[in-house]
């Protein structure tokens, strides 16, 4: 499986599993200057669950994405966007 697609599916699986509104989770991918940027859009009620206390949950997700990206010799970043109701 292509690394970019694998990271996308990983984010969809993990964030969708954490969210109370998994149907509202959207993940956009864009490549900017050699960096694969993943924007994760959430329902406002899910922001606390996905970000976690002190950002620990999203930090762990980012660490796993970065480790996978490094293994496949690409650069990646994850941004969380909370949609307004």
N, CA, C and O atoms as CSV, one atom per row, in Angstrom:
chain,resi,resn,atom,element,x,y,z
A,1,UNK,N,N,0.848,-1.184,0.000
A,1,UNK,CA,C,0.000,0.000,0.000
A,1,UNK,C,C,0.891,1.244,0.000
A,1,UNK,O,O,1.932,1.277,0.657
A,2,UNK,N,N,0.477,2.234,-0.726
A,2,UNK,CA,C,1.222,3.486,-0.806
A,2,UNK,C,C,1.232,4.181,0.560
A,2,UNK,O,O,0.194,4.239,1.219
A,3,UNK,N,N,2.383,4.709,1.000
A,3,UNK,CA,C,2.485,5.315,2.337
A,3,UNK,C,C,1.497,6.458,2.581
A,3,UNK,O,O,0.954,6.579,3.679
A,4,UNK,N,N,1.263,7.288,1.578
A,4,UNK,CA,C,0.345,8.421,1.744
A,4,UNK,C,C,-1.071,7.920,2.022
A,4,UNK,O,O,-1.769,8.462,2.880
A,5,UNK,N,N,-1.490,6.892,1.298
A,5,UNK,CA,C,-2.816,6.306,1.504
A,5,UNK,C,C,-2.894,5.585,2.848
A,5,UNK,O,O,-3.921,5.645,3.524
A,6,UNK,N,N,-1.816,4.906,3.238
A,6,UNK,CA,C,-1.801,4.193,4.516
A,6,UNK,C,C,-1.943,5.162,5.688
A,6,UNK,O,O,-2.670,4.877,6.640
A,7,UNK,N,N,-1.261,6.297,5.626
A,7,UNK,CA,C,-1.378,7.302,6.692
A,7,UNK,C,C,-2.786,7.860,6.733
A,7,UNK,O,O,-3.343,8.066,7.812
A,8,UNK,N,N,-3.366,8.105,5.567
A,8,UNK,CA,C,-4.745,8.624,5.497
A,8,UNK,C,C,-5.708,7.637,6.149
A,8,UNK,O,O,-6.559,8.035,6.944
A,9,UNK,N,N,-5.581,6.370,5.821
A,9,UNK,CA,C,-6.464,5.352,6.392
A,9,UNK,C,C,-6.238,5.194,7.896
A,9,UNK,O,O,-7.191,4.988,8.648
A,10,UNK,N,N,-4.994,5.290,8.332
A,10,UNK,CA,C,-4.687,5.226,9.763
A,10,UNK,C,C,-5.400,6.356,10.504
A,10,UNK,O,O,-6.042,6.125,11.528
A,11,UNK,N,N,-5.283,7.578,9.981
A,11,UNK,CA,C,-5.941,8.722,10.625
A,11,UNK,C,C,-7.453,8.542,10.652
A,11,UNK,O,O,-8.103,8.830,11.657
A,12,UNK,N,N,-8.005,8.066,9.548
A,12,UNK,CA,C,-9.454,7.853,9.485
A,12,UNK,C,C,-9.896,6.829,10.528
A,12,UNK,O,O,-10.917,7.017,11.190
A,13,UNK,N,N,-9.141,5.764,10.674
A,13,UNK,CA,C,-9.478,4.701,11.630
A,13,UNK,C,C,-9.368,5.188,13.077
A,13,UNK,O,O,-10.287,4.987,13.870
A,14,UNK,N,N,-8.253,5.822,13.419
A,14,UNK,CA,C,-8.009,6.233,14.804
A,14,UNK,C,C,-8.933,7.372,15.218
A,14,UNK,O,O,-9.576,7.301,16.265
A,15,UNK,N,N,-9.002,8.412,14.409
A,15,UNK,CA,C,-9.831,9.566,14.762
A,15,UNK,C,C,-11.308,9.182,14.723
A,15,UNK,O,O,-12.082,9.615,15.577
A,16,UNK,N,N,-11.701,8.380,13.748
A,16,UNK,CA,C,-13.086,7.907,13.685
A,16,UNK,C,C,-13.458,7.072,14.899
A,16,UNK,O,O,-14.598,7.125,15.360
A,17,UNK,N,N,-12.514,6.306,15.421
A,17,UNK,CA,C,-12.758,5.497,16.616
A,17,UNK,C,C,-12.865,6.322,17.882
A,17,UNK,O,O,-13.577,5.942,18.812
A,18,UNK,N,N,-12.167,7.445,17.929
A,18,UNK,CA,C,-12.222,8.315,19.102
A,18,UNK,C,C,-13.454,9.211,19.108
A,18,UNK,O,O,-13.965,9.560,20.173
A,19,UNK,N,N,-13.927,9.579,17.939
A,19,UNK,CA,C,-14.994,10.572,17.811
A,19,UNK,C,C,-16.362,9.994,18.152
A,19,UNK,O,O,-16.657,8.836,17.857
A,20,UNK,N,N,-17.187,10.822,18.776
A,20,UNK,CA,C,-18.579,10.450,19.024
A,20,UNK,C,C,-19.418,10.656,17.769
A,20,UNK,O,O,-20.499,10.081,17.636
A,21,UNK,N,N,-18.922,11.472,16.855
A,21,UNK,CA,C,-19.597,11.746,15.586
A,21,UNK,C,C,-18.654,11.360,14.442
A,21,UNK,O,O,-18.149,12.234,13.737
A,22,UNK,N,N,-18.414,10.050,14.253
A,22,UNK,CA,C,-17.445,9.647,13.227
A,22,UNK,C,C,-17.862,10.034,11.817
A,22,UNK,O,O,-17.015,10.162,10.934
A,23,UNK,N,N,-19.159,10.220,11.598
A,23,UNK,CA,C,-19.631,10.621,10.276
A,23,UNK,C,C,-19.200,12.043,9.920
A,23,UNK,O,O,-19.185,12.410,8.745
A,24,UNK,N,N,-18.849,12.843,10.924
A,24,UNK,CA,C,-18.424,14.224,10.696
A,24,UNK,C,C,-16.912,14.345,10.494
A,24,UNK,O,O,-16.419,15.422,10.160
A,25,UNK,N,N,-16.182,13.265,10.693
A,25,UNK,CA,C,-14.723,13.306,10.540
A,25,UNK,C,C,-14.371,13.291,9.056
A,25,UNK,O,O,-14.792,12.408,8.309
A,26,UNK,N,N,-13.593,14.283,8.651
A,26,UNK,CA,C,-13.104,14.347,7.276
A,26,UNK,C,C,-11.598,14.571,7.315
A,26,UNK,O,O,-11.092,15.311,8.158
A,27,UNK,N,N,-10.902,13.937,6.410
A,27,UNK,CA,C,-9.451,14.092,6.342
A,27,UNK,C,C,-9.076,14.503,4.926
A,27,UNK,O,O,-9.351,13.790,3.961
A,28,UNK,N,N,-8.447,15.660,4.822
A,28,UNK,CA,C,-7.972,16.158,3.540
A,28,UNK,C,C,-6.460,15.996,3.485
A,28,UNK,O,O,-5.764,16.164,4.487
A,29,UNK,N,N,-5.976,15.674,2.318
A,29,UNK,CA,C,-4.532,15.526,2.104
A,29,UNK,C,C,-4.092,16.509,1.030
A,29,UNK,O,O,-4.751,16.678,0.005
A,30,UNK,N,N,-2.979,17.140,1.291
A,30,UNK,CA,C,-2.410,18.079,0.333
A,30,UNK,C,C,-0.895,18.010,0.468
A,30,UNK,O,O,-0.370,17.881,1.574
A,31,UNK,N,N,-0.200,18.096,-0.648
A,31,UNK,CA,C,1.262,18.111,-0.603
A,31,UNK,C,C,1.738,19.532,-0.872
A,31,UNK,O,O,1.444,20.118,-1.914
A,32,UNK,N,N,2.484,20.076,0.094
A,32,UNK,CA,C,3.031,21.434,-0.020
A,32,UNK,C,C,4.535,21.371,0.184
A,32,UNK,O,O,5.006,20.977,1.250
A,33,UNK,N,N,5.279,21.756,-0.827
A,33,UNK,CA,C,6.731,21.839,-0.748
A,33,UNK,C,C,7.361,20.560,-0.213
A,33,UNK,O,O,8.278,20.608,0.607
A,34,UNK,N,N,6.872,19.428,-0.673
A,34,UNK,CA,C,7.434,18.142,-0.276
A,34,UNK,C,C,6.932,17.598,1.050
A,34,UNK,O,O,7.386,16.544,1.494
A,35,UNK,N,N,6.001,18.299,1.692
A,35,UNK,CA,C,5.443,17.847,2.968
A,35,UNK,C,C,3.992,17.431,2.737
A,35,UNK,O,O,3.201,18.185,2.170
A,36,UNK,N,N,3.661,16.242,3.175
A,36,UNK,CA,C,2.285,15.760,3.069
A,36,UNK,C,C,1.511,16.276,4.281
A,36,UNK,O,O,1.791,15.891,5.416
A,37,UNK,N,N,0.540,17.147,4.029
A,37,UNK,CA,C,-0.242,17.785,5.094
A,37,UNK,C,C,-1.609,17.121,5.172
A,37,UNK,O,O,-2.339,17.053,4.183
A,38,UNK,N,N,-1.941,16.638,6.353
A,38,UNK,CA,C,-3.242,16.017,6.585
A,38,UNK,C,C,-4.030,16.939,7.503
A,38,UNK,O,O,-3.604,17.228,8.622
A,39,UNK,N,N,-5.184,17.399,7.024
A,39,UNK,CA,C,-6.061,18.239,7.842
A,39,UNK,C,C,-7.235,17.381,8.281
A,39,UNK,O,O,-7.959,16.829,7.452
A,40,UNK,N,N,-7.418,17.273,9.589
A,40,UNK,CA,C,-8.481,16.455,10.161
A,40,UNK,C,C,-9.581,17.401,10.640
A,40,UNK,O,O,-9.375,18.198,11.555
A,41,UNK,N,N,-10.746,17.300,10.014
A,41,UNK,CA,C,-11.893,18.129,10.381
A,41,UNK,C,C,-12.778,17.341,11.335
A,41,UNK,O,O,-13.100,16.179,11.083
A,42,UNK,N,N,-13.174,17.991,12.447
A,42,UNK,CA,C,-13.958,17.338,13.500
A,42,UNK,C,C,-15.238,18.093,13.796
A,42,UNK,O,O,-15.349,19.289,13.530
A,43,UNK,N,N,-16.195,17.378,14.348
A,43,UNK,CA,C,-17.385,17.981,14.942
A,43,UNK,C,C,-16.916,18.681,16.219
A,43,UNK,O,O,-16.032,18.161,16.901
A,44,UNK,N,N,-17.477,19.840,16.563
A,44,UNK,CA,C,-17.020,20.576,17.759
A,44,UNK,C,C,-17.041,19.758,19.051
A,44,UNK,O,O,-16.193,19.966,19.919
A,45,UNK,N,N,-17.985,18.842,19.192
A,45,UNK,CA,C,-18.075,18.047,20.418
A,45,UNK,C,C,-16.954,17.016,20.524
A,45,UNK,O,O,-16.703,16.492,21.609
A,46,UNK,N,N,-16.282,16.720,19.425
A,46,UNK,CA,C,-15.230,15.702,19.418
A,46,UNK,C,C,-13.839,16.264,19.645
A,46,UNK,O,O,-12.886,15.500,19.798
A,47,UNK,N,N,-13.701,17.563,19.670
A,47,UNK,CA,C,-12.365,18.155,19.762
A,47,UNK,C,C,-11.639,17.726,21.038
A,47,UNK,O,O,-10.452,17.404,20.989
A,48,UNK,N,N,-12.324,17.716,22.164
A,48,UNK,CA,C,-11.697,17.328,23.426
A,48,UNK,C,C,-11.245,15.884,23.438
A,48,UNK,O,O,-10.192,15.566,23.991
A,49,UNK,N,N,-12.025,15.009,22.837
A,49,UNK,CA,C,-11.686,13.588,22.811
A,49,UNK,C,C,-10.475,13.316,21.923
A,49,UNK,O,O,-9.629,12.486,22.255
A,50,UNK,N,N,-10.396,14.019,20.793
A,50,UNK,CA,C,-9.308,13.768,19.847
A,50,UNK,C,C,-8.031,14.499,20.263
A,50,UNK,O,O,-6.933,13.958,20.130
A,51,UNK,N,N,-8.173,15.717,20.761
A,51,UNK,CA,C,-6.999,16.478,21.178
A,51,UNK,C,C,-6.463,15.942,22.500
A,51,UNK,O,O,-5.251,15.797,22.661
A,52,UNK,N,N,-7.334,15.652,23.429
A,52,UNK,CA,C,-6.916,15.079,24.707
A,52,UNK,C,C,-6.437,16.136,25.689
A,52,UNK,O,O,-6.219,17.293,25.329
A,53,UNK,N,N,-6.281,15.715,26.925
A,53,UNK,CA,C,-5.828,16.627,27.980
A,53,UNK,C,C,-4.394,17.053,27.707
A,53,UNK,O,O,-3.482,16.228,27.642
A,54,UNK,N,N,-4.218,18.348,27.549
A,54,UNK,CA,C,-2.884,18.879,27.278
A,54,UNK,C,C,-2.351,18.509,25.903
A,54,UNK,O,O,-1.153,18.637,25.649
A,55,UNK,N,N,-3.228,18.050,25.011
A,55,UNK,CA,C,-2.798,17.688,23.663
A,55,UNK,C,C,-2.097,16.344,23.567
A,55,UNK,O,O,-1.439,16.057,22.567
A,56,UNK,N,N,-2.233,15.513,24.605
A,56,UNK,CA,C,-1.513,14.244,24.620
A,56,UNK,C,C,-2.011,13.265,23.561
A,56,UNK,O,O,-1.210,12.569,22.936
A,57,UNK,N,N,-3.318,13.205,23.356
A,57,UNK,CA,C,-3.853,12.249,22.385
A,57,UNK,C,C,-3.424,12.619,20.965
A,57,UNK,O,O,-2.917,11.777,20.224
A,58,UNK,N,N,-3.629,13.875,20.594
A,58,UNK,CA,C,-3.236,14.295,19.247
A,58,UNK,C,C,-1.712,14.248,19.102
A,58,UNK,O,O,-1.205,14.007,18.006
A,59,UNK,N,N,-1.001,14.468,20.162
A,59,UNK,CA,C,0.455,14.348,20.125
A,59,UNK,C,C,0.893,12.928,19.824
A,59,UNK,O,O,1.840,12.710,19.069
A,60,UNK,N,N,0.208,11.967,20.412
A,60,UNK,CA,C,0.518,10.559,20.152
A,60,UNK,C,C,0.181,10.186,18.705
A,60,UNK,O,O,0.932,9.462,18.052
A,61,UNK,N,N,-0.939,10.682,18.221
A,61,UNK,CA,C,-1.326,10.424,16.831
A,61,UNK,C,C,-0.275,11.008,15.888
A,61,UNK,O,O,0.145,10.351,14.936
A,62,UNK,N,N,0.142,12.234,16.153
A,62,UNK,CA,C,1.167,12.875,15.314
A,62,UNK,C,C,2.483,12.095,15.356
A,62,UNK,O,O,3.148,11.942,14.331
A,63,UNK,N,N,2.855,11.605,16.532
A,63,UNK,CA,C,4.096,10.832,16.652
A,63,UNK,C,C,4.059,9.572,15.798
A,63,UNK,O,O,5.050,9.222,15.157
A,64,UNK,N,N,2.921,8.893,15.789
A,64,UNK,CA,C,2.789,7.683,14.978
A,64,UNK,C,C,2.826,8.001,13.486
A,64,UNK,O,O,3.428,7.271,12.699
A,65,UNK,N,N,2.175,9.099,13.107
A,65,UNK,CA,C,2.196,9.508,11.700
A,65,UNK,C,C,3.623,9.870,11.280
A,65,UNK,O,O,4.076,9.471,10.208
A,66,UNK,N,N,4.321,10.617,12.118
A,66,UNK,CA,C,5.695,11.002,11.794
A,66,UNK,C,C,6.617,9.794,11.701
A,66,UNK,O,O,7.482,9.739,10.827
A,67,UNK,N,N,6.438,8.831,12.591
A,67,UNK,CA,C,7.261,7.620,12.552
A,67,UNK,C,C,7.012,6.839,11.264
A,67,UNK,O,O,7.951,6.346,10.639
A,68,UNK,N,N,5.759,6.731,10.874
A,68,UNK,CA,C,5.440,6.038,9.630
A,68,UNK,C,C,6.002,6.785,8.429
A,68,UNK,O,O,6.532,6.170,7.503
A,69,UNK,N,N,5.888,8.102,8.443
A,69,UNK,CA,C,6.408,8.912,7.340
A,69,UNK,C,C,7.927,8.763,7.232
A,69,UNK,O,O,8.463,8.619,6.133
A,70,UNK,N,N,8.610,8.797,8.364
A,70,UNK,CA,C,10.068,8.642,8.349
A,70,UNK,C,C,10.478,7.271,7.816
A,70,UNK,O,O,11.462,7.149,7.086
A,71,UNK,N,N,9.731,6.260,8.178
A,71,UNK,CA,C,10.032,4.902,7.715
A,71,UNK,C,C,9.975,4.831,6.189
A,71,UNK,O,O,10.751,4.110,5.560
A,72,UNK,N,N,9.046,5.588,5.606
A,72,UNK,CA,C,8.871,5.587,4.150
A,72,UNK,C,C,9.574,6.762,3.474
A,72,UNK,O,O,9.363,7.031,2.292
A,73,UNK,N,N,10.410,7.455,4.241
A,73,UNK,CA,C,11.238,8.553,3.747
A,73,UNK,C,C,10.419,9.667,3.094
A,73,UNK,O,O,10.768,10.174,2.028
A,74,UNK,N,N,9.315,10.038,3.764
A,74,UNK,CA,C,8.534,11.193,3.360
A,74,UNK,C,C,8.355,12.085,4.579
A,74,UNK,O,O,8.633,11.667,5.703
A,75,UNK,N,N,7.897,13.300,4.366
A,75,UNK,CA,C,7.628,14.217,5.464
A,75,UNK,C,C,6.112,14.413,5.559
A,75,UNK,O,O,5.427,14.539,4.544
A,76,UNK,N,N,5.599,14.436,6.799
A,76,UNK,CA,C,4.156,14.560,7.002
A,76,UNK,C,C,3.876,15.396,8.239
A,76,UNK,O,O,4.683,15.455,9.166
A,77,UNK,N,N,2.705,16.048,8.234
A,77,UNK,CA,C,2.240,16.777,9.410
A,77,UNK,C,C,0.725,16.616,9.497
A,77,UNK,O,O,0.042,16.386,8.499
A,78,UNK,N,N,0.224,16.745,10.724
A,78,UNK,CA,C,-1.205,16.583,10.988
A,78,UNK,C,C,-1.719,17.851,11.648
A,78,UNK,O,O,-1.143,18.341,12.619
A,79,UNK,N,N,-2.807,18.373,11.110
A,79,UNK,CA,C,-3.452,19.571,11.661
A,79,UNK,C,C,-4.898,19.212,11.974
A,79,UNK,O,O,-5.585,18.603,11.153
A,80,UNK,N,N,-5.359,19.591,13.168
A,80,UNK,CA,C,-6.732,19.337,13.578
A,80,UNK,C,C,-7.528,20.615,13.438
A,80,UNK,O,O,-7.130,21.660,13.952
A,81,UNK,N,N,-8.665,20.536,12.737
A,81,UNK,CA,C,-9.532,21.683,12.514
A,81,UNK,C,C,-10.904,21.338,13.070
A,81,UNK,O,O,-11.502,20.330,12.695
A,82,UNK,N,N,-11.401,22.189,13.974
A,82,UNK,CA,C,-12.727,21.972,14.557
A,82,UNK,C,C,-13.719,22.815,13.772
A,82,UNK,O,O,-13.618,24.041,13.722
A,83,UNK,N,N,-14.675,22.132,13.161
A,83,UNK,CA,C,-15.695,22.837,12.386
A,83,UNK,C,C,-16.704,23.473,13.307
A,83,UNK,O,O,-17.003,22.957,14.384
A,84,UNK,N,N,-17.214,24.578,12.878
A,84,UNK,CA,C,-18.271,25.263,13.645
A,84,UNK,C,C,-19.601,24.622,13.357
A,84,UNK,O,O,-19.829,24.103,12.265
A,85,UNK,N,N,-20.498,24.658,14.357
A,85,UNK,CA,C,-21.824,24.065,14.173
A,85,UNK,C,C,-22.664,24.882,13.223
A,85,UNK,O,O,-23.811,24.528,12.953
